[in-house]
Amino acid sequence: MYDYSTLVTFGITIINIIILYFILRLILFKPVTKFIAKRSQKIKKDLDDAARDKSESEKALAQYREKLKEADVEAQNIIREARIKAETEAAQIIAEGKTKAEAMAAASAKRLEAEQQAAIARFNLEAVALVMAASARLAQRDFSSGEDRQYIQMLLGEIGKSVVSQ
């Protein structure tokens, strides 16, 4: 009925499988499980490091953008200050030019006035000489005396004043 050899073979096979299971568990499953656990921890650490690096790079990017904005504002301020300075210097140069032009105009007016006075004085002298010459011919006498000369200059001065006031 029952064959004992088959049962013994079956029993030995079961014992072999159990022994093989423990041997494989010691040799294969534990190291593989340890390897998988280490690998899992390494992957988790790498992900944490990547998240930390991403956070740091975002902070650095935010700082860079802030510095860039500050640089833009500073550049605008420098440009504005340069424009104001240039406008101030231009206004100062224009004011100096106007002052110099006014001074030159005043000096020219003074020179012109002096030249007019000199021309009037020359005219008076020439007129005195002409009047004296004409009067001498008319009167057939010489008006070279000092009193006659003064009288003629006085008459010409009054004529000159009336001509200048007109």
SVG drawing of the C-alpha trace seen along z (x, -y; Angstrom):
<svg xmlns="http://www.w3.org/2000/svg" viewBox="-2 -193 48 195">
<polyline fill="none" stroke="black" stroke-width="0.4" points="0.0,0.0 2.2,-2.7 5.6,-2.7 8.0,-3.8 10.7,-4.8 8.5,-7.4 7.6,-8.8 11.1,-8.8 12.2,-10.5 9.3,-13.0 10.4,-13.6 14.0,-14.1 13.0,-16.5 11.0,-18.5 13.9,-18.6 16.2,-19.6 13.9,-22.4 13.7,-23.7 17.5,-23.4 18.0,-25.1 15.5,-27.8 17.6,-28.6 20.9,-28.5 19.6,-30.7 18.1,-33.0 21.4,-33.4 23.5,-33.6 21.2,-35.4 18.1,-37.0 19.7,-38.9 22.5,-40.5 20.0,-41.3 17.6,-42.8 20.5,-44.8 21.6,-45.9 18.0,-47.0 17.7,-48.9 21.1,-50.6 20.1,-51.5 16.7,-52.8 18.5,-55.0 21.0,-56.3 18.1,-57.2 16.3,-58.9 19.4,-60.8 20.0,-61.8 16.5,-63.0 16.8,-65.0 20.1,-66.5 18.5,-67.4 15.6,-69.1 18.1,-71.0 20.2,-72.0 17.1,-73.1 16.0,-75.2 19.5,-76.8 19.6,-77.5 16.2,-79.2 17.4,-81.3 20.5,-82.2 18.4,-83.0 16.1,-85.3 19.2,-87.0 20.6,-87.5 17.3,-88.9 17.2,-91.3 20.8,-92.4 19.9,-92.9 17.0,-95.1 19.2,-97.1 21.7,-97.5 19.0,-98.8 17.8,-101.3 21.3,-102.4 22.0,-102.8 18.8,-104.9 19.9,-107.1 23.3,-107.6 21.8,-108.5 19.3,-110.9 22.1,-112.5 24.3,-112.9 21.4,-114.6 20.8,-117.0 24.5,-117.8 24.7,-118.3 21.6,-120.6 23.0,-122.5 26.4,-122.9 24.7,-123.9 22.6,-126.5 25.7,-127.8 27.6,-128.0 24.7,-129.9 24.5,-132.3 28.3,-132.9 27.9,-133.5 25.1,-136.0 27.1,-137.7 30.1,-138.0 28.0,-139.1 26.3,-141.8 29.8,-142.9 31.0,-143.1 27.9,-145.0 28.4,-147.4 32.1,-147.8 31.2,-148.4 28.6,-151.0 31.2,-152.8 33.7,-152.7 31.1,-154.0 30.1,-156.8 33.8,-157.7 34.3,-157.7 31.2,-159.9 32.5,-162.3 35.9,-162.3 34.3,-162.9 32.2,-165.7 35.3,-167.3 37.2,-167.0 34.2,-168.4 34.1,-171.3 37.8,-172.0 37.5,-171.8 34.3,-174.0 36.1,-176.6 38.9,-176.6 36.5,-177.0 34.4,-179.6 37.5,-181.6 38.9,-181.3 35.5,-182.3 35.0,-185.1 38.6,-186.4 38.0,-186.6 34.7,-188.3 35.9,-190.7 39.3,-190.9 40.9,-190.5 42.7,-187.9 40.8,-186.0 43.8,-184.4 43.6,-186.1 42.7,-184.0 39.5,-185.9 38.1,-185.6 38.9,-181.9 37.1,-181.3 34.0,-183.2 33.9,-181.1 34.3,-177.8 31.5,-178.8 29.2,-179.5 30.1,-176.1 29.6,-174.3 26.1,-175.7 25.4,-174.7 26.8,-171.2 24.6,-170.8 21.5,-171.8 22.4,-169.4 23.1,-166.5 19.9,-167.1 17.9,-166.9"/>
</svg>
